[in-house]
Amino acid sequence: MNIGIIGGGSIGLLFASYLAENGHAVTLYTKTEEQAILLQTEGILLQKDASQSRLHVDAHVITQGIRDHDLLIITVKQYHLSSLTPILLSLPSRIPLLFVQNGMGHLNLLERLPQANIMVGIVEHGALRRNSNTVVHSGEGVTKVSVFRGAEFNKELFSDACSNPSFPVEVKQDWYEMLITKLVVNSMINPLTALLRVENGQLLSNPHFYQLFTNLYQEIVKILKPDNPNDWWEIVVSVCKKTAKNRSSMLRDIEQLKETEIDGIIGYFHTLPTYSDNDTPILDFLYTAVKGLEN
């Protein structure tokens, strides 16, 4: 497949590495000319455990325009999508798109796009960008994808073509259930770890943090009203245990004085009718505190 990837961050580099390893023709669209030149000349250095490999990809500055592709994957963070909107709206409707952002704040944008086939995905891998062309695959997980709109794009073919033993891809039938589950996980882990400056596992091991953790979950349940609240709770706890030594992406953003994805995560609850019907002091504090740290 001829695959384009918008975004030269950790997730964009990780996707590009494994897709190139699978034999696909990959083009990375970057924000800066410096990164594009580096990727063109030196490729991507993928590091995992004690091994490393160098993968060749094509690369261009996104302001030079998007070429024709069998699939275009958008990996930039939620808050960068607004600046990409004019570019995305101008793309031919025949190009299938895959969005892999945290949160659900981008759903309104997806509704506006002309593409006949749009997929959404979630990424459960750990990835860290060392520099403009080096990415560390710090934790194996799975990429889950689901069709948001359209039926012509063969999602099973995409899954088979893009899966790798170290980078599996799963197809899910219900895009909303897939995204809302990840939203709950992100809402529970990211803001708390960012404000408390702790690794994920400490939300379970520290009794005081655990009390906050459980109280936060009760607020989320009141807003989303799931049929089986215990199912989400078990998933959140499982993710915390599996990533116990990880520092969340929001924590890293705060430490690096970057903007966070709080608007696409906690901010999504503000758009729901049930939000104003409930008292949510912890959610409100987390949102306001993280926004304060961004400034």
C-alpha positions in Angstrom: 0.0 0.0 0.0 1.0 3.6 -0.5 0.5 5.1 2.9 0.8 8.7 4.0 1.3 9.7 7.7 0.7 13.3 9.0 2.8 14.0 12.0 6.4 13.3 12.9 6.0 12.7 16.6 6.4 9.5 18.5 3.2 7.8 17.1 3.8 9.0 13.6 7.4 7.7 13.6 6.3 4.4 15.2 3.5 3.8 12.6 5.9 4.7 9.8 8.6 2.4 11.1 6.4 -0.7 11.2 4.5 0.0 8.0 7.8 0.5 6.2 9.1 -2.8 7.8 6.0 -4.5 6.3 7.0 -3.3 2.9 4.6 -0.4 2.4 5.6 2.8 0.6 5.4 5.3 3.5 5.5 9.1 3.2 5.7 11.2 6.4 4.4 14.7 6.4 6.2 16.9 8.9 5.9 20.3 10.3 9.5 21.4 9.7 11.8 21.1 6.7 14.6 20.1 9.0 12.8 16.9 10.1 11.8 16.1 6.5 15.4 16.4 5.2 16.7 14.2 8.1 14.1 11.5 7.5 14.8 11.6 3.7 18.6 11.2 4.2 18.8 9.0 7.3 15.4 7.3 7.6 13.9 6.4 10.9 15.9 4.7 13.7 13.5 2.3 15.5 14.8 1.2 19.0 13.1 -1.7 20.9 14.6 -3.4 23.9 18.3 -4.0 23.0 17.8 -4.0 19.2 17.5 -1.2 16.6 16.7 -1.0 12.9 16.8 1.8 10.3 13.8 2.1 8.0 13.6 4.1 4.8 10.6 6.5 4.3 9.8 9.4 2.1 9.2 12.7 3.9 7.9 16.2 3.0 6.9 19.3 4.8 3.1 19.3 5.0 2.9 22.9 3.6 4.1 21.4 0.3 0.8 19.6 0.0 -0.5 16.0 0.4 0.1 13.5 -2.4 -2.3 10.7 -3.5 -2.4 7.7 -1.1 -4.2 4.5 -0.6 -4.6 5.5 3.0 -3.7 8.7 5.0 -3.1 8.3 8.8 -3.4 11.4 10.9 -1.3 11.0 14.1 -0.9 14.6 15.3 -2.3 15.4 18.7 -5.9 16.6 19.2 -5.0 20.3 19.5 -3.1 20.4 16.2 -6.1 19.2 14.2 -7.7 22.7 13.9 -4.6 24.0 12.0 -4.9 20.9 9.7 -8.6 21.4 8.9 -8.1 23.4 5.7 -5.7 20.8 4.3 -8.0 17.9 5.2 -11.0 19.6 3.7 -9.2 20.0 0.5 -8.2 16.4 0.1 -9.9 14.2 -2.6 -12.9 12.4 -1.1 -11.6 9.1 -2.4 -8.6 9.0 0.0 -9.5 7.0 3.1 -8.4 8.6 6.4 -7.5 7.1 9.8 -7.4 9.3 12.9 -5.5 8.0 16.0 -5.9 10.8 18.5 -6.5 10.5 22.2 -10.0 11.7 23.4 -13.1 12.4 21.4 -12.9 16.1 20.7 -12.2 15.5 17.0 -15.6 13.8 16.2 -17.1 17.1 15.0 -14.3 17.6 12.6 -14.8 14.1 11.2 -18.4 14.9 10.5 -17.4 17.8 8.3 -14.9 16.0 6.2 -15.8 15.0 2.6 -14.1 11.6 2.7 -16.3 8.6 1.9 -14.2 6.4 4.1 -13.0 7.5 7.6 -11.6 5.2 10.3 -10.8 6.0 13.9 -8.2 4.2 16.0 -6.6 4.0 19.4 -3.0 3.2 20.1 -2.0 1.2 23.2 1.7 1.1 22.5 4.3 3.0 24.5 6.4 5.2 22.2 9.0 7.9 22.9 10.6 10.2 20.3 14.3 10.6 21.1 14.9 13.1 18.3 13.5 14.0 14.9 14.2 10.6 13.4 14.6 8.2 16.4 11.6 6.5 18.2 11.8 4.1 21.1 9.1 1.4 21.1 8.9 1.4 24.9 5.9 -0.9 25.4 4.1 -3.4 23.2 0.3 -3.1 22.9 -2.2 -3.1 20.1 -3.6 -0.6 17.6 -7.4 -0.9 17.3 -9.3 0.5 14.4 -13.0 0.9 13.5 -15.0 2.4 10.6 -16.5 5.8 11.5 -17.9 6.3 8.0 -18.1 4.3 4.8 -17.9 0.6 4.0 -15.8 0.5 0.8 -12.4 0.5 2.5 -11.5 -3.1 3.4 -10.6 -2.8 7.1 -9.7 -6.5 7.4 -7.3 -6.2 4.5 -5.8 -3.1 6.2 -5.4 -5.0 9.4 -3.7 -8.0 7.7 -1.4 -5.7 5.7 -0.4 -3.5 8.5 -0.1 -5.9 11.4 3.4 -6.9 12.6 4.3 -9.3 15.4 5.5 -6.3 17.4 2.7 -4.0 16.1 -0.6 -5.9 15.9 -3.7 -4.2 14.5 -7.2 -5.3 15.5 -10.5 -4.4 13.9 -13.4 -3.4 16.1 -17.0 -3.2 15.0 -18.3 -0.5 17.3 -16.2 2.7 16.9 -18.1 4.5 19.8 -17.5 1.8 22.3 -13.8 1.6 21.3 -13.3 5.3 21.7 -15.3 5.8 24.8 -13.5 3.0 26.6 -10.1 4.6 25.7 -11.5 8.0 26.8 -12.4 6.6 30.2 -8.9 5.1 30.6 -7.2 8.4 29.5 -9.5 10.5 31.8 -8.7 8.3 34.8 -4.9 8.1 34.3 -3.6 11.1 32.4 -4.7 14.1 34.4 -4.1 12.6 37.8 -0.6 11.4 36.9 0.2 14.8 35.3 -0.8 16.8 38.4 0.6 14.3 41.0 3.8 13.9 38.9 3.8 10.1 39.4 4.0 6.9 37.3 0.7 5.2 36.4 1.1 2.4 38.9 1.1 4.8 41.9 -2.5 5.6 41.3 -3.2 2.0 42.6 -0.4 1.6 45.1 -0.7 4.9 47.0 -3.8 4.7 49.2 -4.4 8.5 49.0 -4.1 8.6 45.2 -6.2 5.5 45.0 -9.0 7.2 46.8 -8.9 10.1 44.3 -8.8 7.5 41.5 -12.0 5.7 42.7 -13.9 9.0 43.4 -13.0 10.2 39.9 -14.4 7.0 38.4 -17.7 7.5 40.2 -18.0 11.0 38.6 -17.3 9.6 35.2 -19.9 6.8 35.6 -22.5 9.4 36.6 -22.0 11.2 33.4 -21.6 8.3 30.9 -24.1 5.9 32.6 -22.7 2.6 31.4 -24.8 -0.5 31.6 -21.9 -2.4 33.3 -19.7 0.0 35.2 -17.5 -2.8 36.5 -16.3 -3.6 33.0 -14.7 -0.2 32.5 -13.2 -0.2 36.0 -11.5 -3.6 35.3 -10.1 -2.2 32.1 -8.7 0.9 33.7 -7.1 -1.0 36.6 -5.6 -3.5 34.1 -4.1 -0.7 32.0 -2.7 0.9 35.2 -1.0 -2.4 36.2 0.4 -3.1 32.7 1.8 0.4 32.4 2.7 0.8 36.1 6.2 2.1 35.4 5.1 4.4 32.5 4.8 8.2 32.7 1.6 9.2 30.9 1.8 11.3 27.8 0.1 14.2 29.6 2.7 14.1 32.4 5.4 14.2 29.8 3.7 17.1 28.1 3.5 19.1 31.4 7.1 18.3 32.2 8.2 19.6 28.7 6.0 22.7 29.0 3.9 21.6 26.1 0.2 21.9 25.4 -1.8 18.8 26.5 -4.8 16.9 25.2 -7.0 17.8 28.2 -9.6 19.5 25.9 -10.1 16.4 23.9 -10.2 14.2 27.0 -11.8 15.8 30.0 -13.2 18.6 27.8 -15.3 16.1 25.9 -17.5 15.5 29.0 -18.4 19.2 28.9 -20.2 18.7 25.6 -22.5 16.0 27.0 -26.0 16.9 28.3 -25.5 14.7 31.4 -22.4 16.8 32.5 -24.4 19.7 33.7 -26.8 17.4 35.5 -24.1 16.1 37.9 -21.8 17.5 40.5 -18.2 16.7 39.3 -15.7 18.5 41.6 -12.8 16.2 40.7 -13.3 16.4 37.0 -13.7 20.2 37.1 -10.5 20.5 39.2 -8.5 18.3 37.0 -9.5 20.2 33.9 -8.9 23.6 35.4 -5.6 22.7 37.0 -4.1 21.1 33.8 -5.2 24.2 31.8 -3.5 26.3 34.4 -0.2 24.4 34.0 -0.4 24.7 30.3 -0.3 28.4 30.7 
